[in-house]
Amino acid sequence: MSLYAKHCRLYMNQTDILDFLKQENYDIAIVDPFNPCHFLVVEKLGIPYIAFSPGSFSNFLAVGVPSPPSYVPMFLSGFTDRMSFLERVKNTFMYLVFYVVEKRMEEIFSGVIGEHFPPDSRPSLSELYQKAELWIYNVDFSIEFARPLLPHIQYIVGLRAKPAKPVSQDLEDFIAESGDSGFILVTLGSMVSTIPRTDLIREMNSAFASVPQKIIWRYKSSQWPKDLKLAPNVRLLDWVNQNDLLGHPKIRLLVTHGGLNSVTEAVYHGVPILGIPLFADQPDNLVRIKTKLMGEFIPFHEIKSDRFADMMQKIIEDRSYKTAAMKQSVIMRSRPFPPDQQLLGWVEHIIRSGGGGHLRPYSYQQPWYQQLLLDVILFIFSCVALIIYIIVKVIRFLIHLLCSKKKQKQK
């Protein structure tokens, strides 16, 4: 974030470009919220904006999304929505840590804001997050755990998932050689096209050699270890059309890092998953896949040839994984409107209605003590304390009065 702030100063100093963008008179801007500078740019331009998050709810606190830690697992927690007591304790502490992190991010960008906004109208990052006309998240309840949402928070997932097209004839011939066994697709995402650890490559290659399926592995062939013979049933490709391969009738399993797009496309096509989480949101995504019963995952440092092969065969041969995957596919595909129509409809709605103010709750304008009902709790506590005080005083008075009467009778 410090690097983003440094770059942001450079962006905001490009006055000629900013002036040109102002003159274009855009109706709306759509920004990626991962970089906070995007909000500062559109605020400087005076353009209403929609935030489209390509990932999960990592910024829920700043946006104001209700996230009770009792059943909403924190980002990077690895928990499900059914937490034990100790998990809920840890989840609550993580909730507080994220609050501190958000405040620290605001401090990092406060210098940029101070340099480029006048003193009487300097926004905070949290204000800019909550000013967005609409928040769109690239997630879906076929994957995500159910949680409360506000009207201006929308789930729109599957923009890349679509009915499959035929693969190349070369690949089709390779797949046909598998017979009824089908094939396994292996891809660890666009950021990891090769694996630097030769020991891990050896274990995976050995595991693939022991299964009856053909293997299509997205891996740069030029980076393959020269002293390692490729398993005869494996085809290395520098790039694959993942969506089309996941929609192929002979696909049996996706071995993936657990990136959101890969998981989404697998759910769309009803393909079971064996995950190898590497970083960021991938462990959380795969926890959800396992909870939905459509796959398993294994940490990369635990991969051994025999265990890896056994896990692949278990998921392929146990029909419950495929059944669960098809169930989630039905949930995703049976939405009332396709995701591209949803996205277009919401953007047009915001433009035509002059913004999304009617969707944002009044809580965004309330001070924190009102949102937490601290003033109400203090009032109720004061009333109860006053009533208790009066009752105690009355009882003491009555006791004193009775004691006085007894003394008078004794005399």
N, C-alpha and C positions, 0 to 999 in steps of 0.2 A: 504493500500500500504506500510505503514511502517512495518507492520508485514511480508508482502511478501519480503521486502528488507532484513529484519532480517533473514528469512529463506534462502534467496538467498545466503547470506554469508556462511551459512552452506553447501549449495549445492556446491558452487564454491570451497570450501575447500576440497571436496571429490576427491582429485587428483587421487586416484587409480581407482575410477569409471570413471572419465573423461578420463584418459589414456586408459582404456579398451574400451570405446566408440570410441575414436579416431582410435584405431587399427581395429575396425570393418569396417572402410571405407564405411560408408553409402553413398548412392547416393543422398538422399534427407531426410529432416526432416519435419514433419508436426506438428506444434505447436499450442496450444491454446493461443491466444494473451491476454486473460484476465489477466494473470500473466506475467508482463514484464520480469521476470527472465528467462522465457523460451527462449527469444531472446538472452539473455546474454550467456546462456549455449550453444546454437547452434553456436553462434559467436565464443565462446572459442574453440569449437570443429572444427570450420572451415568447417561446413557442410552447403550447400545451403538449404534454407527452404521455406516452404509454410505455411502461416498463415490461419487457419480455425477458423473463429469466429462463436461460437454457437448461437450468438444473433444478435442484430441489429447494426446500425452504431453509436455506442457510442464513437468510437475512430476515427471518420472521419478526424479530423484535423491533427492528427499525421500521418495518412496514406496518406493524401493528396487527399482525395476524394472531388471533387468539390461539394460544399454544399451552394449554394446561399441562404441566410436566407430569401429572399423574397418569396420563395415557398418550401423550404426544411425545415420541422419542426425539431427543435432541439430535441435531446434525452431528455426525461422526460418533454417535454413542454406540451404534451397533445393536440397539435394543429394538424390540417389537413394541406394539401398543399394549401388550399384556406383560407388564413388568412386575417383578417381585418387589418386596419391600426395599431391599438393598439397592436394586436397580433404580427404584423411584428416588431413593436418597441421592444416588449418583446423578441421576437425570436432573434433579432439582439443583444440585451444585453446578452442573454444566449450564443450566439455564442462567444462573447468576454470572458465571464466567463469560457467557456470550454477551450479557448485558455490559460487562466491563469492556469486552473487546469492541463492541459497537461504539462506546464512548471514546475509546482510544483511537478508533478510525476517524471520528469526528475531530479529535485533536490534531491528527496528522494533516487533515485538509483545512483546518481553520486558518492556517497561514495563507493558503491559496485564496480562500474566500475573502480574507481581510484585504488582500492586494487588489482584488478585481471587483469587489462590490462595495458601494458606499456604506458608511457606518449606519445610516438609518434603515437600510434594507439588506442587511447581511443574513442570508438564510443559514440554517444548520443542515447537515446531511439528512438528519431524521425528518426535518420539515420538508425537504425536497422529496424524500422517499414517499412521504404521506401525501404530497401534493400531486403525485401521479394520478392521471384520470382513471387509469386501469392498470392492474398488475396481472400479467399472464404468465403462468408457470407451465413448463413443459413436462408435466406429470399427469398421471391419471389414476383413478381409484381402482383400476384393474391391477395396479402395481402398488400405489401408495396406500397407507393406512388411513381409514376414515378420520376426519378431523373437522372442527368448525371452520367455516370460511365467512368472510364478509362479502357483500354484494359486488364490490369492485375487485375481488380476487377471483380469477377464472383459471380453470384447468383446461389447457388445450394441448393435447399430445398426439403424436403420430403423424406430424406433417411429412415426415420422410417415409413412413411405412405405407405401403400401397400394394395392390395386387401385383404378383410377380410376373415378369416378362421372361421369355425363354432365354436360357443361357447360351453361350457360344457352342458351336458344334463340337469343338475340341473338348470343352468341359463336359458336354453331354456324353460324349463317347467314353470319357474317363469315368463318369458316374455310372454309366451303363455296365461297366465291368464289375461293379459291386454286386450285381444281382439283387436279391431281396434284402441283403444286409444294409444297403443304402450307404450314405456317407455322413461324415462329421465335418462341420465347418469350424475352423480354428482361427480366431482373429482377436488380437489384444489391443485393438484400437489404432487410430491414426497416429497417436503419439508414440506408440511402441511397435514399430514395424520390425524391429529385431530385438533379440534378448542378449545382453552382453555376457551373461553367465553361461559358459559352455557346459558346466555340470548340469544345469537345469535343462538345457537343450537336449543333452544326452538322455536324461530321464524321460522327457516328453517323447522324443523320437523312439526310444525303446518301447514305451507304452503304446504308441500308435502302431508299431510293428506287430504287436501281439493281439490286436483287435481285428475282426473280420471286415469292418467297414473301410471304405476308401476315406482318405483324409485330404481335405483342401485347406491348406494352411497359408494364411497371409503372412509372408515372411520374405524379406529381400534375399533372393537367391545368391546375390553377390556377397552377402555377409555370412553365408552359411559356413560353419567351421570346415576347413579343407580336410581335416583328418577324420571327419565323421561321415560315415556312409548313410545317406538318406534312406529311410525305410521304404520298401518297394511299393507300399500302398499309399504313399504320401505324395501330393503334388504341391510344390511351393509356387505361390503367385505374389508378385509385388503389390498387386491391388486386386480386390475382389468387389463385385457388385453384391454386397451383403444382403440387401433386400430380396433380390431375385433368387439367390441361393437359399435363403430361409423359406422362400415360398415354393421351392422345388418339392415335388411329391416324394422324393427319396431322401430328404433330409431327416436325420435321426437325432442330432444333438448339436447344440452350439457351445463351443468352448470359448469363453469370453472373459475379458477383464472386468466386465460389469458396468461399462459405460452406459449412460442413460439411453442413448440412441440405440445401442445394440440390444439392450434389454427390452426396449419398447418394440423394436422390430421383431424380436423373438416372440413376445407376447402376442403381437398382431397376427403372426403366422402360426401360433400355437406350437412352438418348438421348445422342448425341454432344454435346460441350461446347466452346464457345469462351469462355475465361475472360478477365476483366479484373480481376486481383487489385488490391485497394486497401490492405489492412493485415492485421496479426495473422497468423493461420494460413492465410490465403487463398493466398499464393504457394506454400506447402508443399503444400496440398491440390491445387493445379493442376499442380504438378510431378508428383505421383502420377498424376493423370489423364493427363498427357502420356506418362508412362512406361508406363502401361497401354495406350497407343495409342488411347485413345478421345476425344482432343481436343487442342486447342492453347490457348495463352494469349498475350496481348499486354499489355504495360504500358500503362496509360491514357494516359501522356504520348507514346506512340508511335502512337496511333490517328490515322490519316489515312483519308479516305473510301475511296480506291481500294484501299489495302492491307486495310482492314477488310472491305470487300465481297468481295475475293478470298479472304480467309481463310474467310469464311462459306461461300462457294460451294465452296471446296476441301473442307471438312469434309463438306458435304452430298453432293457428287458423288462423292467417293472412298469407296466402300463399305467400305473397310477400317476406317474409324472406327466405322461402324454395327456391323460384325461384332464388333469389339473391345468395343463397349459392350454388345452382347447377351451376349457371353461373360462379362463381369463381372456382368451382371444374373443370369445362371444361377448363378454362384458365390454371389451374395448371397441369391437366393431359395431355393436348394436346401439351406439349413441344416436340420438335423434338426428344430428347433423355431422357431416364430415368435418375434420379439424380445420381444413382450409376455409370452408364456409363459415365456421364458427369464428375464426380469427377475423375474417373480412367483415362479418356481421357486427362484431363488437367494435372494430375500428370505425366503421361507418356510423354506428350508433353514437359513439363519443363525438364524432365530428358534427353530426346532425343535431344532437341535443345540446351542443355548446359546452361540452365537458362532462365530466363524471361526478360532479358535486353531489348529485342525487343518489349516488351509490356509496359515498364515503360516510361513515358514521360520525356523529357529533363528538364521539370520544376523542377524535384527533385534535379537537379544540379545547378539551378539558385539561386542567392541570393534573399532575400525576396523583395528587392526594384525593381528588374527586374521582378519578378512575378507579382507585383502590378503595373508595368509599371510607377513607380514613376520617373524614369530617362527620359522616353519618355514624360510624362506629364510635367516635368520640362523643357525639351527641347522645347516642343510646346509652353508652357507659356512664355519662354524666347524669342522665335521667335515672338510671338504675341506682347509681351511687346516692343520688339525692333522695330517692324513695327509701332506700335502705337506711340512710341517715335519719330521715323523718320517723320511720318505723321504730328505730332504736331509741330515738329521743322520746317518742310517745310511750314505748314500753317502760323506759326508765322513769318517766313521769308517773305512770300508773303504779309502778312498783313503789316509788317514793310516796305516792299518795296513800297506798294501802298500808305501807309500813307506819306512816304517820297516824292513820286511823287506829291501828292496833295499839300503838303506844298510848294514844289518848284513852282508849277503853281500859287498858291496864291501870292507868292512873285513876 
